[in-house]
Structures are given as structure tokens and as C-alpha cells.
Amino acid sequence: MKAVPTVFAARSGAAAIVAMAVLALVGREFVNGDPFAVAGPALAPPGGAHLFGTDDLGRDVFTGVIHGAALSLIVGFSAAALSAVIGLLVGGIAGAGEKRLDAALMRVTEFAQALPRFFLIVTLVSLFGGRLTLIVIALGLTAWPATARLFRAQVLSLKSREFVIAARAAGARDFTVLWRHALPIALPVLAAQMSFQAGGAILGEAGLSFLGLGDPNVMSWGTQLGAAQFFVREAWWMSVFPGLAVTLTVLACNLLAEGVTHRDRFSR
């Protein structure tokens, strides 16, 4: 009976992410091209020509939300993909390697996991600038330890299984065992982990932009929220709509991850 809500959660999360992606791609055709352009009077309430109202500079909030959707999805899933690649390499080598190599890589992983992630990202962005590429790299390079530990545990659990022993007896190398046996079995868990990390990366980018450390050349939900903090009472729409966009997108990522994880458990 518990499998039904988990399937619904996974489908709801996936549908919300797809809808956000479609909105980001198609929505640009129906809004003004430049989210930084002045579109009307400052602090105009929602309605009429401005669906979500305007901000303190007269920029259309709806246009900013649409452009912020594309940015957030790109940053979130790019950072998650980068962290997944690093985590798979480290976890696979640790699980399939010798005990000394495994211990050394796990100590490195634990050290990386113990670092204050957000403050480290803030430091890197402050030192090297808030370019979007650097933000994605910083988010990805600080999120891989969890994936590495998951994949290592999966590899260690497969070492003693009969089909792995048979594959090694037939001459299969460690890389072949990891690629053909460990990775397909661990794929649902890794997919769920990537979805969680995508949501975290979206929050991380929004937090950096809120603090004024994001890329100034692109519109972000965090940038909109940063500008809205001085007009919470006068113009509630400046914070409500970007905030809802962040909340719904991160919630969709978490629902997808939770649904995939529990569905995989029930299918075993």
C-alpha cells in the first residue's frame, strides 16, 4: 500500500520539473527578451500588462521568473551531474581497490564532507568571481562525497555475490564489473541522490545570488529575492513569486528523489 504514494510522489516531482523546463523554454517566446529591461512603472502590482507586477526598477517580475527557471535548472542539474561523475569515480575506485587505497580515499571523502560547504562556496566565488560556470563547478566539487559513499557501499556489497565472482573467474576486470554490474544496480539510488543534489544546488545558487555573489549577467531567482528584501511590505509580489518558484522546484526535486528511492526499495 505504501508504494502508491511513492509512485505518485515520483510522478508529481517529475511532472513539475518537466513543466518548469517547458515553461523556461517556451515562456521566453511570450515575455520581453531582456529581464533587466525596464518594462513599466516601478512597483506596479500584479495584473494587466504585468502578470506578476514589476520590481523597484520597473522590471517585469514574470519575465525574471521565467529566465530564472532556465538558469536554476541548468545550474542544478549540471552541478548534480558533475558531482555524480566525481562520486562514481572515487566510490568505484575505493570499493574495487585494495584496503589501503579504500581507506585513503574514504579519509579524503570524510574530510571533504566535513568542510562547511556553503561557506567554502562563498569563499571561492568571492575570490574568483561569480561567473555561472564557476558557481556550477564550485557546487559540483563540494557535493560529491555523498555519492562516493553510496556507490562504494554498493560496490562492496556486490563483491561477494556469485555473479561477480563468476565474472571475475571469467577474466572480467574491475572496470568491467563496475560498469556492467555495480552501476546498473546502483542507478536508482544514484538517480535519487542526483535529484536531491540538484535541489541543493538550486538553493545554493539562489543563496549566492541573494547575497549579491551570483553572476550579474544573468537573472536569477536569488537576485530577485535579494532585491525584494527591502520592499516586503510595499511590494509583496517581488518576493512571493520568485520564492514560490524556488520552493516548488526544490520540492519537485525532493519528491522525485524520494519517490525513486522508495520505489526501488519496494521493487526488490
Sequence and secondary structure as in RCSB ss.txt:
>XXXX:A:sequence
MKAVPTVFAARSGAAAIVAMAVLALVGREFVNGDPFAVAGPALAPPGGAHLFGTDDLGRDVFTGVIHGAALSLIV
GFSAAALSAVIGLLVGGIAGAGEKRLDAALMRVTEFAQALPRFFLIVTLVSLFGGRLTLIVIALGLTAWPATARL
FRAQVLSLKSREFVIAARAAGARDFTVLWRHALPIALPVLAAQMSFQAGGAILGEAGLSFLGLGDPNVMSWGTQL
GAAQFFVREAWWMSVFPGLAVTLTVLACNLLAEGVTHRDRFSR
>XXXX:A:secstr
 THHHHHHHHHHHHHHHHHHHHHHHHGGGGS S TTSB SSTT  SBTTBTT B TTSBBHHHHHHHHHHHHHHH
HHHHHHHHHHHHHHHHHHHHHS HHHHHHHHHHHHHHHHS HHHHHHHHHHHH   HHHHHHHHHHTSHHHHHHH
HHHHHHHHHTSHHHHHHHHTT  HHHHIIIIIHHHHHHHHHHHHHHHHHHHHHHHHHHHHTT S TTS  HHHHH
HHHTT TTT THHHHHHHHHHHHHHHHHHHHHHHHHHHHHHH 
